[in-house]
Structures are given as structure tokens and as C-alpha cells.
Amino acid sequence: MLFALVALDKPGHLQVRLDTRPDHVAYLNDLTHKGILKFAGPFLDADGKPNGSLVSIEADNLDAARAILAEDPYAKAGLFASTDVRPWNWVFGKPDNA
């Protein structure tokens, strides 16, 4: 089952994001290699700076999806002010190999 993970950064925590980014990218690359990550990218503020994340993953259930989010280095670093994990159906624009 697919899940959308939506996380918004704490205000004033851009440096935490930047400092943690290499570990976050490595984590997402590992999820990609395992076939779990479908797509991901940051939300941007009015100045074009990242201030949150949208991540789509495949997991067995909601608890498993939440566990994957909890292991993200951004989450472990305390970057997020809020997170939301929801089941999601990829209807339009889905690549054949996704």
C-alpha cells in the first residue's frame, strides 16, 4: 500500500535541515534501493528555501509507514514541527515501473 508522508519543518530550522541532509539523502537512497521509496522532495517557502517534505513510500500498513518516517534522519534530528502519514492512491502520472 502507498502512503504519503507530509512533514513541515519547525520555523528557523533551515540549518538543521542543511546539516542533516547528507544522512537524509543516504536514508532515502537506501529506501529507493529496497523499492520502498516512490518519490520525494522538499516543500519550498516564498524565497525558494526548503521548509518541509513530501515523501511517497510503499509499506504494509500505517504503523509501518510511520516507523519509516520515524527513522528518517530529519525526524531524528527534531526538524519537523508536524507530520502526517496517510494512505494514498497514485492514479495519474504513475510511471510503469513504480
LINWO-V791294 format. One record per residue. RES is the residue in one letter. SS is DSSP state (H for helix, E for strand, C for the rest). Layout:
res:RES ss:SS
res:RES ss:SS
This chain:
res:M ss:C
res:L ss:E
res:F ss:E
res:A ss:E
res:L ss:E
res:V ss:E
res:A ss:E
res:L ss:E
res:D ss:E
res:K ss:C
res:P ss:C
res:G ss:C
res:H ss:C
res:L ss:H
res:Q ss:H
res:V ss:H
res:R ss:H
res:L ss:H
res:D ss:H
res:T ss:H
res:R ss:H
res:P ss:H
res:D ss:H
res:H ss:H
res:V ss:H
res:A ss:H
res:Y ss:H
res:L ss:H
res:N ss:H
res:D ss:H
res:L ss:H
res:T ss:H
res:H ss:H
res:K ss:C
res:G ss:C
res:I ss:C
res:L ss:E
res:K ss:E
res:F ss:E
res:A ss:E
res:G ss:E
res:P ss:E
res:F ss:E
res:L ss:E
res:D ss:C
res:A ss:C
res:D ss:C
res:G ss:C
res:K ss:C
res:P ss:E
res:N ss:E
res:G ss:E
res:S ss:E
res:L ss:E
res:V ss:E
res:S ss:E
res:I ss:E
res:E ss:E
res:A ss:C
res:D ss:C
res:N ss:C
res:L ss:H
res:D ss:H
res:A ss:H
res:A ss:H
res:R ss:H
res:A ss:H
res:I ss:H
res:L ss:H
res:A ss:H
res:E ss:C
res:D ss:C
res:P ss:H
res:Y ss:H
res:A ss:H
res:K ss:H
res:A ss:C
res:G ss:C
res:L ss:C
res:F ss:E
res:A ss:E
res:S ss:E
res:T ss:E
res:D ss:E
res:V ss:E
res:R ss:E
res:P ss:E
res:W ss:C
res:N ss:C
res:W ss:C
res:V ss:C
res:F ss:C
res:G ss:C
res:K ss:C
res:P ss:C
res:D ss:C
res:N ss:C
res:A ss:C
